[in-house]
Amino acid sequence: MLPFPARGRSRDEVLSAMRAARDHDIRWKQGRVFGLVYHISDEIDALLQEAFSLFFAENGLNPTAFPSLQKFETEIVAMSASLLGGDEHVRGNVTSGGTESLLCVVKAARDWARVHRPEITQPEIVLPVSGHPAFDKAGHYFGVKIVHVPVREDLRADVSAMIRAVTPDTILMVGSAPAYPHGVVDPIPELAAAARELGLLFHVDACVGGFMLPFVRKLGYPVPDFDFRVEGVTSISADLHKYGYAAKGASVILYRSAELRRQQMFVTTEWSGGIYPSPTLAGTRPAGPIAAAWAILNYLGEDGYLDITAKTMETVRRIQAGINAIPGLKVMSDPEMSVFAIGPADKNGLDVYEVADELSRRGWHLDRQHFPQTLHITVNYVHTAVADEFLRDLASAAETVRRPGVRKTLTRVALGAANAVARVLPAAWTSRLMSKISALLGGGGGLPGRMAPMYGLIGTLPNRGDLKELVLDLLDGMTRYVRRN
Ligand SMILES: Cc1ncc(COP(=O)(O)O)c(C=O)c1O
């Protein structure tokens, strides 16, 4: 238990405790994380912070009280629509992030179908397996079935398989530009044409690419059509807080028509508190992220984004060439922009989870992916300064993993035993056992120090239900109060 503070503390005390709490955070300003944080410079951060704090108290819930926010939001939406090939009919909102944008799309599609296809009782969405889990979350929240479709060998959506997955209950098809796991853009024109022919809505998840691909293309890199210029695309999500380099808590959701966006919005006229309209999922809407997003779009402009994108793409090419030159590793897929994955070069290639652990020891944070096992890389401007250092550490991490070791043998034995046990024990026991073993292998209490054994373990668990339980246990452990000194 943590008692509620009996007395207040001084401003200095509070702030220095907070600064100290950051000691063990990943050093994002030094480009040590590939994803999570997008950073250009201290100068840009100062602008974002000033814009954010100018509006830190305002509330986007009621646009009549804050015409300033209404101006910022409508202008952000209109500028984003222009960037993404939309016209004056496009409508949209600023949301708190990609997940909220996708929740809005699924809600809008469900309610659109209720009006236009009332015979459907259990609506379905067709999504490539590479599509973001926010769709699954939305399906879970809104009672929409998500049908996952395997991707092609090049990891892009398989158009024929997507069409085959459509049933009379399908309301929406989705493509990504690009998909997060391997950074490849799905064949949007083909998918959109199929959706149109089948009378479906079609969403392009450009959360990660929406503020990058247009500039990558303008710089002359090959980028297939993916936006409102493609007939049949009915909505697009694009995150300002990713390659828009805005402050966290900002994404746009855009619809081709007002009629469609209407299905996203909510209003009740029966509340004793008065008429209550709400365009997105949140009630109170923080104004800071909207203000900071408006500031960065206007501060950088197209020429600023082109400059940043050019430098980022040069860094991407340098890092990719460096990875492919390391024995045992390679860049998976043929990504259009700056998102990709590192995998083993072939079936005798390196265990990339072990490589990730070695990189962690050297202060780098890379997310582990599976099916197949890879490490995720999202390069942004901040990495232009650290690409060589990263490649040096990656080469040395790979070198360490190539050397045979006792620990690796032990891990393999423990994994084999755990899996054998997992096949015969009831689910609840298994998950408890698994977390014990992962703690033993990895480091105990809270976040395991070495993740590879744990990821190896959970990735190979035979029963996916057990796996969910195990992850929920871990999540519970990470999100409950534990006394620290
Ligand atoms: C393609 C894609 N869609 C949606 C999201 C979800 O965005 P957020 O984490 O801002 O909710 C992400 C996040 O990485 C993404 O890459």
The ligand as a Gaussian input file, in Angstrom:
#p B3LYP/6-31G(d) Opt

LIG

0 1
 C        0.223000       0.937000     -38.452000
 C       -0.140000       1.373000     -37.070000
 N       -1.430000       1.557000     -36.743000
 C       -1.810000       1.947000     -35.507000
 C       -0.881000       2.165000     -34.515000
 C       -1.342000       2.551000     -33.123000
 O       -0.902000       3.841000     -32.786000
 P       -0.837000       4.357000     -31.279000
 O        0.233000       3.575000     -30.605000
 O       -0.524000       5.806000     -31.441000
 O       -2.155000       4.148000     -30.642000
 C        0.471000       1.980000     -34.811000
 C        1.488000       2.151000     -33.779000
 O        2.650000       1.886000     -33.949000
 C        0.849000       1.583000     -36.120000
 O        2.137000       1.383000     -36.449000

